């Protein structure tokens, strides 16, 4: 599908469509893209509290904007996630280092190097787990939209227009969220031999026990996905495409997101656009418009992450920490 895009791509037609964007609808798409960052931050902030990190929501929001800026303006889909984990791990380790120094004064014998390394490692692991869990909640909620898509497909009598393989894939993908959320009591009892995975399992299990936090995270994840649908709706309207029903984005957006991570491609470019072209063509949207919609969504995402440009100012400081880890630890 990616090569098919290259052969069909008409640069002049594409540029004309982008230049004729209705800026009012594009501004709304960018606004809702900002809202996805705001709600995603709140979701991550709840998870950090579950791991006993003490950061303000506004600090988390700044870090999330910088993470999105890193994801959008650098060749990586997960660089921003690593950056947030780095910020959180550095903050936590600084606090633990002070506690450790106080403990050493009281009892220097307990300042064993092996214990210190283990504690330091667990700090970074916990920081990384908050980001991983935040991503997992997002992906799992995304899978909940597949059964909804099937309901709409059959209620609208569109099953005969859909490729059979696509319908089969949707049935399979619909099982994932139910296994993830309702089967957790089974998988947390599976014995894991490696120590690092045991720590991960314990940390995740402890967070899941707090069901109120889990349901709050799920609620904000759902709100985020609705905002993401709105980004796509207004991107299509900005290009004058009005025939796409809102519910159809329940199918397009999750599959395009999944394709951008599963199919090998830098930042998912090509894979995501090919998914838009393939799925929107089923309901009669032309290649040129489908491709332009995918690019417009990406442009709205770029615009929404501009507040994270403060990362550029911090770049030298972050690099110095990586360059001299022992000195800065």
N, C-alpha and C positions, 0 to 999 in steps of 0.2 A: 504493500500500500504506500510505503514511503517513496519508492521509486516511481509509482504511478503519479504521485503528487508532482514530482519533478517534471515528468513528461507533460502533464496537463497544466502546469503552472504558467500563467500569463502575467508577466511582471507589470505590463501597462494597465491591464484590467484591475489587478490587485492594487496598484498605487492609486488609480482613479477612485476605487472604492474607499480606501483609507483617507484620501484627501477630502472625500465627500461625507465623512462621518458627521452625524448630528452630534455636536459637542454637548448638547444638553443631556442626551441619553448617555453619552460617554462619561460625562461628569458623574451621573448617577451610578454608572457601573463602577467607577473608581471609588465613589463614596461607599458603596456596599462592600467593595474589596477592603477598604479601611476597616469597616465594621467587622469583617471576618478576622482581622488581626486583633481587634479589640476583644472579641469574644474568645478567640483562641488563647489569648493571653490570660483571660480570666480562668479558662479551663486549666491551663498550665499552672497558674498561681494556686488554685485549689489543690492540685497534685503536690506542689512543693510544700504546702502546709501539711499535707498528709505525711510527708517525709521529714517534718519538723524543721523545715527551713523558714527563716524569718526575713522575708523581703517584702517591701511594699508592692502593691499592685502596679503603681506608676513606674517603679524600677523595673518590674517584670515587663511592662509595656514597652519601655525604651529598649530593653534587651531583645524583645520579640521583633520590634521594628528593625533593629540592627541585624538580627538573624535573617529576616525576610530580605533585607537589602543584600546581605551576603548571598542568599540563595538566588536572587534574581539577577544580580550584576556580576556574579562570579560563576565559573563553570561547575556548579555542583548543586544537587537538590538537597543535600544534607549538611552542607557547610554551616548554615545558620543554626541548625540543631546542635552541632558540635560547639558552636560559639556560645549558645545559651548554657549548655552543660559546663563549658569552661568558665563562664562568668560565675555560675552558681557554685561550682566546685572550688574556685579560687576564694570566693566569699566564705564558704563553709570552712575551708581549710585554714583560712586566716584566723577565724574564731577558735577553731580547735587547737591551732598552734599556740594561741594565748593561754587557753585552758591547760595545754600540755606544759607550758613553761611554768605556770603556777603549781602544777602537780609536781614538777621536777624539784622545785624549791622545798616542798614538803617531804618528798621521798624520792631521791635521785635513783634509787635502786630500781624503781619501776619504769624508768625511762629507757627500757631496753630497745635497742635498734630494731629488732624484729617486730616488736609490738608497734613501734612508731610507724614502720613501713606499712604494716597491715592496716592501721587506723587511717593513714593517709590514703591508701588505695581504696579503702571502703568509702571514704568521703567522695572521691571522684566517681566511684561506681554509683553511689546514691544519686549524685548530680546527673549522671548520664541516664539513670533509670527514670527520673522525672520526665525527661524529654522523650525517652522511648515510650513510656506509658501514654504521654500526651498524644504521640503519633498513633499508637495502637488504638486508642479510643476513637481518634478521627477515622482511621481506616475501618474499624469495626462498624461504626455508625454508618459509614459509606456503604457497607454491604447490606445494611437494612433497607436501602433504597431499591435493591434489586427485586425483592418480593413485591414491593410497591409497584415497580415498573411492570412486573408480570400481571398484576391485578389490572392495571390500566390498559395494558396491551390486549388482554382478553375482553375487558369490558368495552373497549373501543373497536372490537373485532379486527384488530390489526395483526393477529398472529399469523394469518396467511401471507402477509406481506413481509414478515420477518424471516431471515435465514434460519433454517432449522437448527444449525449449530449454535446460533446466538441464543435461541430459546433454551436449548439444553444447557448452555453455559450459565445462563441466568438462574436456572433451577439449582445448579450445583453451587453457585456463588451465594444463593439465598440461604444455604445451610450454615455458612461460616459464622455469621453473628450469633446464631442460637447456640452453636457449639462453644464459641468463645465466652459468652456470658452465662449460659445456663449449665455449661459443663465444667466450670472452673473448679467445682468441688472435687471433680475427678482428677483433673490434671495437676492440681496442687499437691495431690497425694502420691504422684509418681516419683519414685526415688531417683535422685540425680547425684552421680558420683563426684563430679568436680566441685571444688569449694566455691568457686566464683559463681557457678550456676545455682548452688544452694543459697548463696546470699541473695541472688536475684529473686529466686522463688520465695524466700522468706519475706523480702521487702514487698513484693507484689501481693503476696497473700495477706500481709498485714494491712495493706491499703484497701484491698477488696473487702476485708472484714467490715470496714467502715462503710456500710451500704449507702448511708445518706450522702457521703462524699461521692460515691460512684454514680448515684442517680443524678446528683447535681452536675457532675462532669458530663454525663450523657445528655442532660438537658441543654447545656451550653454547646455541646458538640452538634446537636440537632439544629439549634438556632444558627450556628455557624454555617451549616450546610444549606439552610434556607437562604441565608445571605449570599452564599456562593451561587445558588441558582439564580438569584436576582442579578448578580454580576453578569451572568450569561444572557439572561433575558434582555437587559438593557444594552448589552453589547450587540445583540441581534437587532434590536430596535434602532440602535445608532446607525446600522447599515441598511435600515429600511426593510428588514426581514420580519414579517409579522405572522407567518403561518405556522410557527412552531408553538405547540401548546406547552404550557408551563410544566405539566407533569412529565413531558418527554425529557426534560433536563434531568429528572431523577434517573434516567438511563444513561444519558450522554455524559454528564459530568463525572459520575463515579467510574465509568468505564474508561474515559479519557485519562482520568487521574491514575487509575490502575495501570493503564498502558504506558504512561510516562515513567513509571517506576519499574515495570517488569521488562519492557522492551529495551535492549541496550541502545542508548542514545544520550548524547550530552544534554543534560537538563530535560530529557524527554522530548526535545524538539524533533519534530517529524512524526514521532509515534503518537503524540497527543493530537496533532493536526490531522493525521490520517484517520484517527478514530472519529473526530468531528465530521470529516468528509464522508466516511463510510456510513455512520449512523444517521446523519442529517439527509443524506441522499435517499434513504429509505422513505422519508416523508416528502420528498420532492424538492429539497433545497439544492440549488446548483453547486457545482464544485467551487466556483469562484466565491460565492457567498459563504459557503461552509468554511473554506480556508480563511477567509477574511474575518469571520466570527471568532475562530480559534485565535487568530493573531490579535484581534481587538481585546479579547479576554486577557491575553498575556500582557498587552500594553496597559490595561487597567491595573493589573497586578503590579507592573513596574512602577506606575505612578503612585500607587498606594504605599509602596515601600520606601519612597523618597525620604520620609522623615528619619529613616535609619541611616542616612548619610553620615551621621555623627560617628559611625564606625570608622570612616576614613581617618578621622582625627585620632582615633584610638589605635590605629593600625601599628604604629611604631612601638607603642607601649606593650601591646599584646605580643608582638614579635620578640621583644626583649625578654619577656617572661618565658617564651618557648626556647629562646636562644640560651638563656642561663637559668634553667629550672631549679638547680640546687641553690643558687644565690637568692632566687626570689621565693623559694618555698618556705 
